[in-house]
Amino acid sequence: MTQPCIVLAAFTPLPGKLEEVLEVLRDITPVVHQEEGCELYALHTEVGGKVFFIEKWTTRALWEQHSGAQSVATLRAGLTNLLAQDAEVWEMYGDDIGQEGKAAL
């Protein structure tokens, strides 16, 4: 695919581990921002305690390249014993509906 790849990655911290999870994710963010194709890599915390990265990659191929990058291996290692479950990842592609006159994600 040649259109931008939007990714939502969710992390569910173990009880009492939210700050440690956030620290790991914050530390890796500047590294990922330097990766080819990274247009957005934004950290958000949901009111219930889940943590999300909202990502935008220039192409699916560049997102797949990121998925195999050292930054992801470092992230996985840093999150060992901090999550209640494996990270959940959704890959999405935009639809032109609702984007008229607005900047697309």
Residue pairs with C-beta under 8 A, 6 or more apart in sequence:
1 59
1 60
1 93
2 59
3 59
3 93
3 94
4 39
4 56
4 57
4 58
4 59
4 93
4 94
4 104
5 56
5 57
5 58
5 59
5 60
5 62
5 63
5 91
5 92
5 93
6 54
6 55
6 56
6 57
6 91
6 92
6 93
6 94
6 105
7 53
7 54
7 55
7 56
7 57
7 63
7 89
7 90
7 91
7 92
8 52
8 53
8 54
8 55
8 89
8 90
8 92
9 52
9 53
9 55
9 87
9 88
9 89
9 90
10 50
10 51
10 52
10 87
10 88
10 89
11 21
11 25
11 50
11 51
11 52
11 79
11 83
11 87
12 49
12 50
12 51
12 83
12 84
12 85
13 20
13 21
13 49
13 50
13 51
13 82
13 83
13 84
14 81
14 82
14 83
14 84
15 84
17 82
17 83
18 45
18 49
18 51
20 82
21 51
21 79
21 82
21 83
22 43
22 45
22 51
24 75
24 78
24 79
24 82
25 43
25 51
25 53
25 75
26 43
27 78
28 71
28 74
28 75
28 78
29 41
29 43
31 71
31 74
32 38
32 41
32 66
32 71
33 41
35 62
35 65
35 66
35 69
35 71
36 58
36 62
36 65
37 57
37 58
37 59
37 61
37 62
37 63
37 65
37 66
38 55
38 56
38 57
38 62
38 66
39 56
39 57
39 58
40 54
40 55
40 56
40 105
41 53
41 55
42 53
42 54
42 55
43 51
43 52
43 53
44 51
44 52
44 53
44 54
45 51
45 52
46 52
54 105
55 63
56 105
57 63
57 66
60 91
63 91
66 72
79 87
94 104
94 105
